[in-house]
Amino acid sequence: MSLTPDSVIDALGGTKATSEGLGLSALSTVSSWRKRGIPPGRWPQIVRLADAKGKSYITFEFLAAVEPVGART
């Protein structure tokens, strides 16, 4: 699996499912993370959501290894 913001969001069920799981009303927030990266301040929520969805491999260490958005080719 490629470690990108896209792969994390997709593993959580996509933009809508991630937004809903985090209690965000605007899909554009999570959608922007696909381009800009997942803000570290949201990592605790992402890890809890991942655990609730049975994706316990998404940890703080996993998120720290996600490729910076500008590194994509």
N, C-alpha and C positions, 0 to 999 in steps of 0.2 A: 504494500500500500504506500502510495506517495504521501508524504507528510506535508500537507498544505492546508490552509484555512478551509478550502473547498472540501477536502476529504474529511475534516472534522465535522463540518456542518452537515455534509451528506450522511456521515455515520450516525448522526443524531436525528436523521429523518428528513433533512432538507431545511430550507429557509423557514418555511411556515412552522414546521414542527419545533424547530429550535426556538423561534420567536415565542411561540405559545408556551413551550416548556420553561422558558425564562421569564414568562409573564410580561413580555414586551408587546405593546399594542402596534408598533410600527414594524412591518416586515423590512423596511428599508434599513433599519439598524443592523440586523443580521446580514442582510444582503451586502451592505457596505463592507462587512468584515471579510467577505470573499475577496475583495480587492485590496483592502488596507490591513488585513490581519485581525486576529481576535485580540482585543485589548486585555492585557494582563489582569486588570481589575475585574474582568468578567470570568477569569479562569476558575475561581471557586464555584461559581454557579454552573459553569460548563462541566466541571468534574462531577458535581452532584447530579446534574441532569444525565450525564453519561452513565453513571452508576445506576440510576433509576431505570435507564433503558437497557441495562445489561451490557453496557459497553465499558466495563471496568478497566479496560486497557487505556482509556483516555484519562491520564493522570496529569499532575503538574509537570512531571518529567516529560511526558509525551508532548504536552503543549509547548514546552520549552524547546523541543526538537523540531517543531513545525517550521518549515522553510519560510524565511522572510518573503513577503510578497514580491519584492523587487528581484529576488534570486531566480524567479521562474524564467524559463527560456521558451 
